[in-house]
């Protein structure tokens, strides 16, 4: 079966400095995959390579067996929300989504549907510049959902959400996967991810672990935080040796 997400020896360097090197893992439909690592670990670089925002120096990153740029109607296959994909703050939330709806070739009613999905129906006529950080995160998710995609690629979507918002996001992503969708998510909210993800990829420029969450936490004998910092600290020690 062709994986939904596949990295094959993916690497990216700038001026000879490797930001990511030899990243290889795959994810099938119906799972939530957590991409973990400290700041500067290469998480965002890997995600950007996956959705065609940068070209790898080596290897490949594909979705549904193909490069993102070769997909027909990519917004209907892959929904993306990450830093750097901002908003025109002078327009309303509804107008912002309508622009993306038109680009994706979706019917007009899709705007109301995604606003309802992310609990922003009451804010449709509000200008984006008046939104809180948490509301912008919800609007970013609504933008990713506009094409009714099969895959969500989300970079730190919990930033700025209050505890109830984080709990809502967890339920939303679990339901998306239960309906056959796939989620690739990066986050620093380790305790929350422990209740959300099926698989974990831990990286610090290179991959330190990939597999089911239970394998990383030894079947629950350790927390995700304990297992994560054990890997990160070990990798730091290796780099100093």
TORVEX-797553 format. One record per residue (C-alpha): residue in three letters; x negated, z negated, y negated. Coordinates in pm, whole numbers. Each point is the difference from the previous one (the first is absolute). Last residue first. Layout:
kese->Ala; xx->X; zz->Z; yy->Y .
...
This chain:
kese->Unk; xx->-3179; zz->-2205; yy->-1293 .
kese->Unk; xx->197; zz->0; yy->-326 .
kese->Unk; xx->241; zz->269; yy->111 .
kese->Unk; xx->61; zz->-180; yy->328 .
kese->Unk; xx->85; zz->-323; yy->-182 .
kese->Unk; xx->250; zz->182; yy->-217 .
kese->Unk; xx->157; zz->153; yy->310 .
kese->Unk; xx->27; zz->-345; yy->158 .
kese->Unk; xx->163; zz->-140; yy->-313 .
kese->Unk; xx->254; zz->283; yy->1 .
kese->Unk; xx->78; zz->-37; yy->370 .
kese->Unk; xx->42; zz->-378; yy->-13 .
kese->Unk; xx->191; zz->38; yy->-325 .
kese->Unk; xx->258; zz->217; yy->173 .
kese->Unk; xx->33; zz->-217; yy->311 .
kese->Unk; xx->61; zz->-314; yy->-205 .
kese->Unk; xx->243; zz->175; yy->-238 .
kese->Unk; xx->190; zz->163; yy->287 .
kese->Unk; xx->47; zz->-344; yy->151 .
kese->Unk; xx->-174; zz->-96; yy->322 .
kese->Unk; xx->142; zz->-89; yy->344 .
kese->Unk; xx->273; zz->259; yy->-61 .
kese->Unk; xx->-82; zz->245; yy->279 .
kese->Unk; xx->-367; zz->9; yy->-82 .
kese->Unk; xx->69; zz->54; yy->-372 .
kese->Unk; xx->-153; zz->347; yy->-1 .
kese->Unk; xx->156; zz->96; yy->333 .
kese->Unk; xx->338; zz->-131; yy->-113 .
kese->Unk; xx->-5; zz->220; yy->-309 .
kese->Unk; xx->-28; zz->309; yy->217 .
kese->Unk; xx->-317; zz->205; yy->-48 .
kese->Unk; xx->-273; zz->106; yy->-237 .
kese->Unk; xx->-300; zz->-212; yy->-95 .
kese->Unk; xx->-317; zz->14; yy->-211 .
kese->Unk; xx->44; zz->350; yy->-140 .
kese->Unk; xx->-269; zz->102; yy->-248 .
kese->Unk; xx->4; zz->-45; yy->-378 .
kese->Unk; xx->115; zz->-355; yy->73 .
kese->Unk; xx->294; zz->64; yy->224 .
kese->Unk; xx->269; zz->-182; yy->192 .
kese->Unk; xx->269; zz->221; yy->153 .
kese->Unk; xx->298; zz->-196; yy->129 .
kese->Unk; xx->296; zz->94; yy->217 .
kese->Unk; xx->358; zz->-124; yy->21 .
kese->Unk; xx->26; zz->-116; yy->-360 .
kese->Unk; xx->258; zz->-214; yy->-181 .
kese->Unk; xx->-22; zz->-371; yy->80 .
kese->Unk; xx->-382; zz->-10; yy->-5 .
kese->Unk; xx->19; zz->216; yy->-309 .
kese->Unk; xx->158; zz->-291; yy->-186 .
kese->Unk; xx->-280; zz->-240; yy->86 .
kese->Unk; xx->-259; zz->262; yy->-91 .
kese->Unk; xx->141; zz->93; yy->-342 .
kese->Unk; xx->-307; zz->204; yy->-103 .
kese->Unk; xx->181; zz->322; yy->84 .
kese->Unk; xx->-40; zz->354; yy->126 .
kese->Unk; xx->293; zz->172; yy->168 .
kese->Unk; xx->33; zz->292; yy->239 .
kese->Unk; xx->365; zz->18; yy->105 .
kese->Unk; xx->160; zz->214; yy->270 .
kese->Unk; xx->368; zz->78; yy->36 .
kese->Unk; xx->198; zz->-15; yy->323 .
kese->Unk; xx->303; zz->-200; yy->-113 .
kese->Unk; xx->-173; zz->-326; yy->96 .
kese->Unk; xx->-289; zz->104; yy->-225 .
kese->Unk; xx->223; zz->20; yy->-308 .
kese->Unk; xx->169; zz->-328; yy->100 .
kese->Unk; xx->-337; zz->-178; yy->17 .
kese->Unk; xx->-95; zz->148; yy->-336 .
kese->Unk; xx->320; zz->-116; yy->-168 .
kese->Unk; xx->-15; zz->-346; yy->153 .
kese->Unk; xx->-355; zz->-55; yy->-123 .
kese->Unk; xx->87; zz->137; yy->-345 .
kese->Unk; xx->291; zz->-245; yy->-31 .
kese->Unk; xx->-225; zz->-292; yy->91 .
kese->Unk; xx->-250; zz->116; yy->-261 .
kese->Unk; xx->277; zz->26; yy->-256 .
kese->Unk; xx->122; zz->-350; yy->81 .
kese->Unk; xx->-353; zz->-134; yy->-41 .
kese->Unk; xx->-49; zz->179; yy->-337 .
kese->Unk; xx->-134; zz->355; yy->-4 .
kese->Unk; xx->-289; zz->82; yy->-233 .
kese->Unk; xx->-220; zz->150; yy->270 .
kese->Unk; xx->207; zz->54; yy->317 .
kese->Unk; xx->-47; zz->379; yy->4 .
kese->Unk; xx->-380; zz->-31; yy->38 .
kese->Unk; xx->-55; zz->369; yy->84 .
kese->Unk; xx->299; zz->148; yy->183 .
kese->Unk; xx->-5; zz->310; yy->220 .
kese->Unk; xx->351; zz->48; yy->142 .
kese->Unk; xx->61; zz->246; yy->284 .
kese->Unk; xx->323; zz->167; yy->117 .
kese->Unk; xx->113; zz->84; yy->-351 .
kese->Unk; xx->348; zz->-11; yy->-161 .
kese->Unk; xx->-128; zz->213; yy->-293 .
kese->Unk; xx->68; zz->-272; yy->-259 .
kese->Unk; xx->-155; zz->-278; yy->208 .
kese->Unk; xx->-341; zz->-1; yy->-170 .
kese->Unk; xx->170; zz->-5; yy->-340 .
kese->Unk; xx->217; zz->-292; yy->110 .
kese->Unk; xx->-317; zz->-181; yy->107 .
kese->Unk; xx->-150; zz->56; yy->-345 .
kese->Unk; xx->324; zz->-124; yy->-156 .
kese->Unk; xx->-25; zz->-317; yy->207 .
kese->Unk; xx->-359; zz->-50; yy->-113 .
kese->Unk; xx->105; zz->65; yy->-359 .
kese->Unk; xx->263; zz->-273; yy->34 .
kese->Unk; xx->-267; zz->-242; yy->121 .
kese->Unk; xx->-227; zz->80; yy->-292 .
kese->Unk; xx->287; zz->-58; yy->-243 .
kese->Unk; xx->190; zz->298; yy->-137 .
kese->Unk; xx->57; zz->56; yy->-372 .
kese->Unk; xx->-244; zz->293; yy->-13 .
kese->Unk; xx->205; zz->160; yy->280 .
kese->Unk; xx->297; zz->49; yy->-228 .
kese->Unk; xx->322; zz->-149; yy->136 .
kese->Unk; xx->285; zz->228; yy->106 .
kese->Unk; xx->-49; zz->-51; yy->375 .
kese->Unk; xx->-51; zz->-376; yy->-30 .
kese->Unk; xx->319; zz->-114; yy->174 .
kese->Unk; xx->-69; zz->227; yy->295 .
kese->Unk; xx->-347; zz->-150; yy->42 .
kese->Unk; xx->42; zz->-166; yy->341 .
kese->Unk; xx->-264; zz->211; yy->178 .
kese->Unk; xx->249; zz->180; yy->225 .
kese->Unk; xx->260; zz->19; yy->-279 .
kese->Unk; xx->-241; zz->185; yy->-227 .
kese->Unk; xx->-82; zz->223; yy->299 .
kese->Unk; xx->363; zz->98; yy->52 .
kese->Unk; xx->80; zz->47; yy->-368 .
kese->Unk; xx->-287; zz->246; yy->-36 .
kese->Unk; xx->97; zz->183; yy->321 .
kese->Unk; xx->339; zz->90; yy->-146 .
kese->Unk; xx->-155; zz->295; yy->-181 .
kese->Unk; xx->-93; zz->179; yy->323 .
kese->Unk; xx->-368; zz->22; yy->102 .
kese->Unk; xx->-233; zz->289; yy->-75 .
kese->Unk; xx->-308; zz->-223; yy->-10 .
kese->Unk; xx->-90; zz->106; yy->-354 .
kese->Unk; xx->361; zz->-53; yy->-110 .
kese->Unk; xx->6; zz->-349; yy->147 .
kese->Unk; xx->-333; zz->-80; yy->-163 .
kese->Unk; xx->140; zz->85; yy->-343 .
kese->Unk; xx->324; zz->-184; yy->85 .
kese->Unk; xx->-200; zz->-309; yy->90 .
kese->Unk; xx->-154; zz->-24; yy->-345 .
kese->Unk; xx->337; zz->73; yy->-161 .
kese->Unk; xx->166; zz->-282; yy->195 .
kese->Unk; xx->-278; zz->-244; yy->-89 .
kese->Unk; xx->39; zz->85; yy->-366 .
kese->Unk; xx->-256; zz->186; yy->-206 .
kese->Unk; xx->-262; zz->-130; yy->-244 .
kese->Unk; xx->-226; zz->-147; yy->269 .
kese->Unk; xx->-99; zz->331; yy->158 .
kese->Unk; xx->-100; zz->-159; yy->329 .
kese->Unk; xx->-321; zz->-35; yy->196 .
kese->Unk; xx->-165; zz->144; yy->308 .
kese->Unk; xx->-334; zz->-165; yy->-75 .
kese->Unk; xx->68; zz->-297; yy->222 .
kese->Unk; xx->192; zz->87; yy->315 .
kese->Unk; xx->342; zz->106; yy->124 .
kese->Unk; xx->31; zz->297; yy->236 .
kese->Unk; xx->288; zz->133; yy->208 .
kese->Unk; xx->-92; zz->251; yy->271 .
kese->Unk; xx->218; zz->249; yy->189 .
kese->Unk; xx->265; zz->103; yy->-252 .
kese->Unk; xx->-250; zz->-26; yy->-286 .
kese->Unk; xx->-227; zz->239; yy->194 .
kese->Unk; xx->251; zz->289; yy->-11 .
kese->Unk; xx->-218; zz->222; yy->220 .
kese->Unk; xx->-317; zz->-180; yy->97 .
kese->Unk; xx->-336; zz->171; yy->-59 .
kese->Unk; xx->-113; zz->-235; yy->-276 .
kese->Unk; xx->52; zz->-304; yy->224 .
kese->Unk; xx->-247; zz->133; yy->254 .
kese->Unk; xx->167; zz->50; yy->337 .
kese->Unk; xx->76; zz->-186; yy->322 .
kese->Unk; xx->305; zz->-186; yy->-131 .
kese->Unk; xx->-219; zz->-141; yy->-276 .
kese->Unk; xx->-373; zz->67; yy->-2 .
kese->Unk; xx->-326; zz->-159; yy->-113 .
kese->Unk; xx->-324; zz->181; yy->76 .
kese->Unk; xx->-372; zz->-37; yy->63 .
kese->Unk; xx->-265; zz->8; yy->-269 .
kese->Unk; xx->-19; zz->0; yy->-380 .
kese->Unk; xx->376; zz->-38; yy->-6 .
kese->Unk; xx->204; zz->183; yy->-263 .
kese->Unk; xx->203; zz->-202; yy->-248 .
kese->Unk; xx->365; zz->-36; yy->-97 .
kese->Unk; xx->106; zz->171; yy->323 .
kese->Unk; xx->232; zz->-266; yy->139 .
kese->Unk; xx->-241; zz->-131; yy->266 .
kese->Unk; xx->-302; zz->13; yy->-229 .
kese->Unk; xx->180; zz->-215; yy->-252 .
kese->Unk; xx->81; zz->-251; yy->273 .
kese->Unk; xx->-364; zz->-14; yy->111 .
kese->Unk; xx->-120; zz->-47; yy->-358 .
kese->Unk; xx->259; zz->-272; yy->-55 .
kese->Unk; xx->-130; zz->-194; yy->299 .
kese->Unk; xx->-369; zz->54; yy->-74 .
kese->Unk; xx->-126; zz->-359; yy->28 .
kese->Unk; xx->-47; zz->-29; yy->-377 .
kese->Unk; xx->233; zz->-297; yy->-28 .
kese->Unk; xx->14; zz->-176; yy->335 .
kese->Unk; xx->149; zz->158; yy->314 .
kese->Unk; xx->329; zz->60; yy->173 .
kese->Unk; xx->203; zz->307; yy->93 .
kese->Unk; xx->322; zz->-123; yy->162 .
kese->Unk; xx->177; zz->241; yy->234 .
kese->Unk; xx->378; zz->-16; yy->34 .
kese->Unk; xx->120; zz->184; yy->309 .
kese->Unk; xx->284; zz->234; yy->98 .
kese->Unk; xx->-190; zz->326; yy->28 .
kese->Unk; xx->-360; zz->3; yy->121 .
kese->Unk; xx->-315; zz->-121; yy->-175 .
kese->Unk; xx->-357; zz->124; yy->35 .
kese->Unk; xx->-348; zz->-139; yy->-66 .
kese->Unk; xx->-346; zz->119; yy->-101 .
kese->Unk; xx->-197; zz->-91; yy->-314 .
kese->Unk; xx->-360; zz->127; yy->19 .
kese->Unk; xx->-104; zz->-104; yy->-349 .
kese->Unk; xx->190; zz->-107; yy->-308 .
kese->Unk; xx->-143; zz->-56; yy->-349 .
kese->Unk; xx->-335; zz->149; yy->103 .
kese->Unk; xx->-244; zz->28; yy->-292 .
kese->Unk; xx->-174; zz->341; yy->-2 .
kese->Unk; xx->130; zz->85; yy->-345 .
kese->Unk; xx->353; zz->-80; yy->107 .
kese->Unk; xx->68; zz->-21; yy->370 .
kese->Unk; xx->314; zz->29; yy->211 .
kese->Unk; xx->20; zz->-17; yy->378 .
kese->Unk; xx->266; zz->62; yy->261 .
kese->Unk; xx->-126; zz->2; yy->359 .
kese->Unk; xx->349; zz->111; yy->107 .
kese->Unk; xx->284; zz->-168; yy->-187 .
kese->Unk; xx->344; zz->69; yy->144 .
kese->Unk; xx->348; zz->-86; yy->-122 .
kese->Unk; xx->326; zz->116; yy->161 .
kese->Unk; xx->-173; zz->45; yy->334 .
kese->Unk; xx->63; zz->316; yy->203 .
kese->Unk; xx->138; zz->-95; yy->342 .
